[in-house]
């Protein structure tokens, strides 16, 4: 009896040291990039765990998803060594600084600083230090009495957003997504960027520039203002809205003066003058219900008709 108890206790003591992985079955329409986002783990980790040579998946394939928290199972001695020794990364084809920073939970600026890089250009096979020796989380954290200028912090956040978007544009798996999925993905990547009336840059942009910028990322050129954007595309009713449709409102003027991108579930993403940033709001909110004036479908619109509408807008301006 005592042997059984001893064995049972031994098993219980070993449980915390086991690393569990979950299994995911590939469904129709899945790609490795979407799955990595779903489980908040890198494509490289999925490929390494499953011995995949490339990014191709087959319906019904079972993938082992490594546990994100398996670091907690490491030996304390190993953790100590991890804190005192430098970590390196060999640059592979298609990788960017932003992508590598996310893998190692660090920032682009930190990698550039410790590697003394002047720009974001990388070469295949290049060896990067991704963690300087002796740097622990405690060393990297801000001291209580240390004050960081708000403007400087905001600028870093904007730069990080730009780098993330640039990295996403270069992702080879992006071509596997539909135009609508790519559009919504780019729009959400711009969440929390600052709003500025008449703004034409990532450091401050207005509603129509946000829409124009997002659509340009999927190869569609739109006019600059909300009023002009209301003249292009296919009119759709509120009940027929699909993700990617433009939704228009009358706010400070009698003509269409505000625009956003519908993302489904009665929600739309837009550069909000009220929130002072790119945000997501509900079409059912009282403020937007009373000001909604219509919607336009751009994705299914004939390319030639869009170009004609743009020419008409340009000719009216001259």
C-alpha positions, 0 to 999 in steps of 0.5 A: 500500500505504501508503495502505491502512495509513494508512486502517486505522490511521485506522479503529482510532483512530476505534473508541474514539470510536464509541458502540455500542447494542444492539438488543432485540426486544420479546417477549410480556409485555414492558413498557418498565419491565421492559426498562429494569430489564433493561439498567439504563437509564432508561425516558426514555432508551429512549423518547428513543433510539427516538423513542417518544411513550408507553410502549406496545410491540408484540411484535416491535418492535426497540428500540435500547438506548443504551450505558450507558458512552457517557460514556467516549467524550466529548471530554475538553473536554466532560467538563471542562465537565460537571464545572464547569457545573451540570446541570438537569432539568425535572420531567415528569408522574409523576416523583419525586425518587427516580426523578430521583436514579437517572437522574443517579446522585445521591441524593434528599438531595443534590438537596433540599440543592442546590435547598433543598427542604423536602419531596419534592413536585415540580411538573410543569415545575419546574426542578431542579439535579441537579448543582451547578457545580464538583462532581466525583466526587472532591469528593463522595467521603468523605475518608479521615480523615472518619468518618460515624456508622454509625447516621446512615448506616443511617438514610440508607439506610433513608430511600432505601429508603422513597423507592424503594418510594414511587416504585415505588408511583407508577410507571404501568407497575406496573399492567402486571405481574401481582400475583405480579411486583409482590409479588416486586418490592416484597419485593426492594426491601426487601432489607437493611432491618434486622430487629428482633424484634416490629418494626413499621416500616422501621427494624426489622421482623420476619418476619411484619410484612415479609410483611404489609407486602409483601402490603398493597402489592398490596392484600391484608390479612394477619394480623400474626403468623406463627401467624395467617398460617398459618391463612389461604390454600390449603395447598400442598406443598413440591413445588408451591410457586409464587412468592408462596406463604408458607413457614412454619417452627418456630424458637423455638416449637412453633407456626409462628414464622417466615414468608417469601415463596417467590420460585422456585428453592427460594429465599425472601425473609424478615426473618431474625433470624440475618442481622439483615436482609431477606435471601434464603435457600435452602429446602434449607439444613439449618437451614430443611429441618429446621424447614419445616412447610408453605406457604400460597398467598394470591394464588389464595385466595378474597378472601371466605375471607381476610376471614373468616379475618381476622375469626376472628383478630380475634374470637379476640384480643378 
